[in-house]
Amino acid sequence: MLPKAYVFKRNRSPFYQVKFRLRPGQPYVYLSTGETNRIAAANKAKALIEDYLGRPHGASKGAKLTIGEFCRLPDPTNPADEGGEYLQYVTANRAGNTRLRYVDILRTQIIPTFGQLAFEEVTPLLVEQWKQKRLKEVQKATVVKELNTCSNIFKIARKIYQYTRGNPVSDIEKPTVPKKKKSIPSPTEMQRFLRAAARLYPKYFPLLLVLYQCGLRIDELRHLEPGDVDLEHNILHIRVKKGWSPKDAEDRDVPITEPLRTVLLEHLTSIDSAGRWVFPRFDRRTIHCKRCGQPEKHVGNLRKTIISIGKAAKVPQHVTHHILRHCYSTHSRKLGALDFEVMEILGQRSTKVHRDYTHAEWSGMVEASKRLGKSVGKDLLKLWSAQRFAAHDTEEN
């Protein structure tokens, strides 16, 4: 259904124009008909509006295409099936973890909720009702991710495939998620943590030291191969491999220094030389890896092990494998490393993201406040005290 439109003529233009709104409450869209005759302009207005909405004359380009077809997931029994057009676009332009998140949201929310509808049938009211329902079921941060994915679907359908000209998600107010700065262990607490790991879980110590001293993501650690560890040149290579890539889909090198070099040298001599991974599962179970798309034997996420070590080391903060990456960034900056050096090792390109990885310690904030207090000077305190007592004496007299 086309929106209600008006044909009118401006004083300074010889041509009639047409104005319409995509939805109530939105600003008017103005288009020139190029006609000086009102009847001819009215006849041309319908075609202009259809062109603006991305429709061939008389029908939308994507009128018969449902969102479920556009976002169709590939058939697992057919290796040649790449899925719908949106999934093909995501596969070509997004990193592995992002693709997995999009696929999970498509499978659990978008396709079951909007899969039977065409693009023009999805209204802001439907999206708002879905949002309100999800807010009762999950956290606000999860709803924001789902809304962003839904918005991205309409964005790609509009800009790339021209199936629609509207985006109903753009009219929806997203939930406000308070940003909480993570609290990370101090360098002293990290020393206690690593000592507890070496004492209680010696087989996990090498990989925990790699996570902390190299700032790797857990997925990068899992997919390290013996050929990626170059002890001759003291370089750890993070490489794009067949079926897997780092989050930024780019290669990078990380320096190997002591004590990590000695630990890796001993660790490599203890693992199976015929194995594929530097850090295989110690229980030798085979787990299906979503990133590799096949059963693998690399190490898991170490959640329970890291929590146990944190409790044994009496580290007050909640420690995870990703917190060790934050610790690398913060502690390296405190020890004098420059921002661009840390960003290069972590594989970061955005200074905004890097700021989220760098945390201020309470002791450092206290020292900064003390330095500011010293800059104010004790003379000002003496002056204020003298004036205060003088004013008090005057009031008594």
C-alpha positions in Angstrom: 0.0 0.0 0.0 1.4 3.4 -1.0 1.5 6.3 1.5 -1.0 9.1 1.1 0.6 11.8 -1.1 -0.1 15.5 -2.1 0.7 17.1 -5.5 1.4 20.9 -5.3 3.3 23.6 -7.0 5.9 25.9 -5.4 5.9 29.6 -6.3 9.4 29.7 -7.6 9.3 26.4 -9.6 7.3 25.7 -12.8 7.1 22.0 -11.9 4.6 20.2 -9.7 6.0 18.4 -6.7 4.7 15.4 -4.7 5.1 15.1 -0.9 4.4 12.1 1.3 5.3 10.4 4.6 6.7 6.9 4.9 5.0 6.6 8.3 2.9 8.9 10.5 5.1 11.3 12.5 8.0 11.2 10.1 9.2 14.2 8.0 7.7 14.7 4.6 9.6 13.5 1.5 9.5 15.9 -1.4 10.0 14.8 -5.0 9.8 16.8 -8.2 7.5 15.4 -11.0 9.1 17.4 -13.8 5.6 18.2 -15.1 4.0 21.5 -15.5 0.5 20.0 -15.9 -1.3 19.0 -12.7 -3.0 16.0 -14.2 0.2 14.7 -15.7 2.0 15.3 -12.4 -0.6 13.4 -10.5 -0.3 10.4 -12.9 3.5 10.5 -12.5 3.4 10.8 -8.7 2.5 7.1 -8.2 5.5 5.9 -10.2 7.8 8.3 -8.3 6.7 7.0 -5.0 7.1 3.4 -6.1 10.6 4.2 -7.3 11.5 5.9 -4.0 10.2 2.9 -2.0 12.4 0.6 -4.1 9.5 -0.9 -6.1 9.3 -1.5 -9.8 6.1 0.1 -11.1 3.1 -1.7 -9.6 4.9 -4.1 -7.3 7.8 -4.1 -4.8 11.0 -5.8 -5.9 10.9 -7.8 -2.7 7.2 -8.1 -2.3 7.2 -11.9 -2.7 10.4 -12.3 -0.7 9.9 -13.0 3.0 12.5 -12.2 5.6 12.8 -15.9 6.3 13.9 -16.5 2.7 16.3 -13.5 2.7 17.9 -14.8 6.0 17.6 -18.5 5.3 20.2 -20.6 7.1 22.2 -23.2 5.0 21.1 -26.8 4.8 23.5 -28.8 7.0 23.0 -31.8 4.7 24.0 -29.9 1.6 27.7 -28.6 1.7 27.1 -26.4 -1.4 24.2 -24.5 0.2 25.4 -21.1 1.4 22.0 -19.9 2.8 20.0 -16.8 1.9 21.4 -13.6 0.5 21.8 -11.9 3.9 23.7 -14.9 5.3 26.0 -14.9 2.2 26.7 -11.2 2.8 27.5 -11.7 6.5 29.8 -14.7 5.7 31.7 -12.6 3.2 32.0 -9.4 5.3 31.9 -10.4 9.0 34.5 -12.1 11.2 33.8 -15.6 12.6 32.5 -14.7 16.1 30.2 -12.0 14.7 28.9 -14.5 12.1 28.1 -17.0 14.8 26.3 -14.4 16.9 24.2 -13.3 13.8 23.3 -16.9 13.0 22.3 -17.6 16.5 20.0 -14.6 16.6 18.6 -15.4 13.2 17.8 -19.0 14.2 16.3 -18.3 17.6 14.5 -14.9 17.1 14.4 -13.2 13.7 13.3 -16.2 11.5 10.7 -17.5 14.1 9.3 -14.0 14.7 9.4 -12.3 11.3 10.3 -15.1 8.9 6.8 -15.4 7.3 6.5 -11.6 6.7 7.6 -9.6 3.7 9.8 -6.5 4.4 6.9 -4.1 3.9 4.7 -6.0 6.4 7.1 -5.4 9.3 6.0 -2.3 11.1 7.5 -0.4 14.0 4.6 -1.7 16.2 5.5 -5.3 15.5 9.1 -4.6 16.3 8.2 -2.8 19.5 5.9 -5.6 20.7 8.7 -8.1 20.0 11.1 -5.9 22.0 8.8 -5.6 25.0 8.3 -9.4 25.0 12.1 -10.0 24.9 12.7 -7.5 27.7 10.7 -9.8 30.0 12.7 -12.8 29.0 16.4 -11.7 28.7 18.7 -8.8 29.7 18.7 -5.4 28.1 22.1 -6.0 26.5 20.8 -9.1 24.7 17.8 -7.2 23.4 20.0 -4.4 22.0 22.1 -7.0 20.1 19.0 -8.6 18.7 17.6 -5.1 17.6 21.0 -4.3 16.0 20.9 -7.5 14.0 17.3 -6.9 12.9 18.2 -3.3 11.9 21.3 -4.7 10.0 19.0 -7.0 8.0 16.8 -4.1 6.8 19.9 -2.0 6.1 21.5 -4.7 3.8 18.1 -5.3 2.1 17.8 -1.6 1.4 21.3 -0.6 0.5 22.6 -3.7 -1.3 19.7 -5.6 -2.6 17.1 -2.8 -2.8 14.3 -4.9 -1.5 12.9 -2.1 0.7 13.4 1.6 1.4 12.3 1.5 5.0 13.8 0.3 8.3 11.2 -0.1 11.0 13.8 -0.7 13.7 15.2 2.8 13.2 11.9 4.1 14.8 12.4 2.0 17.9 14.0 3.3 21.1 16.6 0.9 22.2 17.0 0.0 25.9 19.6 1.8 27.8 22.3 -0.5 29.0 24.5 1.0 31.8 28.1 0.5 31.0 30.0 -1.1 33.9 33.8 -0.9 33.9 35.2 -4.3 34.7 37.3 -4.6 37.8 40.5 -6.5 37.1 43.3 -7.9 39.3 46.3 -5.8 40.1 49.8 -6.9 39.0 50.4 -8.3 42.5 47.1 -10.2 42.4 48.0 -11.6 39.0 51.3 -12.9 40.4 49.4 -14.7 43.1 47.0 -16.1 40.5 49.8 -17.4 38.3 51.7 -18.8 41.3 48.5 -20.7 42.3 48.1 -22.0 38.7 51.7 -23.3 38.7 51.3 -24.9 42.1 47.8 -26.4 41.7 47.2 -26.8 38.0 50.7 -27.1 36.4 49.3 -28.5 33.1 47.1 -25.4 32.7 49.9 -23.0 33.6 51.4 -22.6 30.1 48.2 -21.7 28.4 47.2 -19.2 31.2 50.6 -17.6 30.9 50.1 -17.3 27.1 46.7 -15.6 27.7 48.2 -13.1 30.1 51.6 -12.4 28.7 50.5 -12.3 25.0 46.9 -10.9 25.5 45.3 -13.5 23.3 41.7 -14.2 22.9 40.6 -17.7 24.0 39.7 -18.6 20.4 43.1 -17.6 19.2 44.7 -19.7 21.9 42.6 -22.7 21.0 43.6 -22.6 17.3 47.4 -22.2 17.8 49.3 -24.8 15.9 52.9 -25.9 16.6 54.0 -24.1 13.4 52.7 -20.8 14.8 55.2 -20.9 17.7 58.6 -19.6 16.3 61.0 -19.9 19.2 64.0 -19.3 16.9 62.8 -15.7 16.3 60.7 -15.5 19.5 57.5 -14.8 17.6 54.0 -16.1 18.1 52.1 -16.0 14.8 48.3 -15.5 14.8 47.3 -16.6 11.4 44.1 -17.0 9.3 43.6 -20.7 8.8 41.3 -22.8 6.7 37.9 -22.7 8.4 39.1 -20.3 11.1 40.3 -16.7 11.4 40.9 -14.2 14.2 38.2 -11.8 15.2 39.6 -9.1 12.9 40.3 -11.6 10.2 43.9 -10.4 10.0 47.3 -11.9 10.7 49.5 -10.5 13.4 52.7 -11.3 15.3 53.1 -11.3 19.1 56.6 -11.3 20.7 57.6 -14.2 22.9 59.7 -13.2 25.9 60.7 -14.8 29.2 59.4 -16.5 31.2 56.9 -17.5 28.5 59.7 -18.7 26.1 61.0 -21.3 28.5 57.5 -22.5 29.4 56.5 -22.9 25.8 59.8 -24.7 25.0 59.1 -27.3 27.7 55.4 -27.5 26.8 56.0 -28.3 23.1 58.3 -31.2 24.1 55.5 -32.7 26.3 52.6 -32.7 23.8 52.0 -35.2 21.0 54.1 -34.2 18.0 51.5 -35.6 15.6 48.7 -33.5 17.2 47.4 -30.4 15.4 47.0 -28.0 18.3 49.5 -26.5 20.8 46.9 -26.8 23.6 44.8 -29.9 23.1 42.1 -31.1 25.5 43.7 -32.9 28.5 40.7 -35.3 28.7 41.2 -36.1 25.0 37.5 -35.7 24.3 36.3 -34.6 20.8 34.1 -31.5 20.9 32.3 -30.0 17.9 33.9 -26.6 17.2 31.5 -24.1 15.7 34.3 -22.0 14.3 36.0 -25.0 12.6 32.7 -26.6 11.7 34.0 -30.0 12.6 34.9 -32.2 15.7 38.2 -31.0 17.3 40.3 -31.8 20.3 41.5 -28.3 21.3 41.1 -26.9 24.8 37.8 -25.5 26.1 37.1 -22.1 27.7 38.7 -23.1 31.1 35.9 -21.4 33.1 35.8 -23.7 36.1 39.6 -24.1 36.2 40.2 -20.3 36.2 37.5 -19.7 38.9 39.1 -22.4 41.1 42.6 -20.8 40.7 41.2 -17.3 41.5 39.6 -18.6 44.7 42.8 -20.4 45.7 44.9 -17.2 45.0 42.3 -15.1 47.0 41.8 -12.8 44.1 38.7 -10.7 44.9 37.8 -10.0 41.3 35.9 -12.4 39.1 38.6 -13.8 36.8 37.8 -15.2 33.3 40.0 -15.9 30.3 39.0 -12.6 28.8 39.9 -10.7 31.9 43.5 -11.9 31.4 43.4 -10.0 28.1 42.3 -6.8 29.9 45.0 -7.4 32.5 47.6 -7.5 29.7 46.5 -4.1 28.3 46.2 -2.4 31.7 49.4 -3.7 33.2 51.5 -3.1 30.1 50.4 0.5 30.0 51.2 0.9 33.7 54.7 -0.5 33.0 55.3 2.2 30.3 54.1 0.6 27.0 52.6 3.0 24.5 49.1 2.8 23.3 49.8 1.9 19.7 52.2 -0.9 20.8 49.6 -2.5 23.0 46.9 -2.1 20.3 49.2 -3.8 17.8 49.8 -6.8 20.0 46.1 -7.1 20.9 45.0 -6.8 17.3 42.9 -3.7 17.9 42.3 -0.9 15.4 39.9 1.3 17.4 41.2 3.6 20.2 37.6 3.5 21.6 37.8 -0.3 22.1 41.3 0.0 23.5 40.1 2.4 26.2 37.6 -0.2 27.3 40.5 -2.6 27.8 42.6 -0.2 29.9 41.4 0.1 33.5 42.3 2.6 36.3 43.5 1.1 39.5 42.2 2.5 42.8 45.7 3.1 44.1 46.6 5.1 41.0 43.4 7.2 41.3 44.3 7.9 45.0 47.8 9.0 44.0 46.4 11.3 41.3 44.1 12.9 43.8 47.0 13.4 46.2 49.1 15.1 43.5 46.3 17.5 42.7 45.9 18.2 46.4 49.6 19.1 46.7 49.3 21.4 43.7 46.6 23.3 45.5 49.1 23.9 48.4 48.9 24.1 52.1 49.1 27.9 52.1 45.6 28.0 50.8 44.4 25.9 53.7 46.2 28.1 56.2 44.6 31.2 54.6 41.1 29.7 54.8 41.6 28.6 58.4 42.8 32.1 59.4 39.9 33.8 57.7 37.4 31.3 59.2 38.7 31.9 62.8 38.7 35.7 62.2 35.1 35.6 61.0 34.2 33.5 64.1 35.8 36.0 66.5 34.0 38.9 64.8 30.6 37.2 65.3 31.3 36.7 69.0 32.3 40.3 69.6 
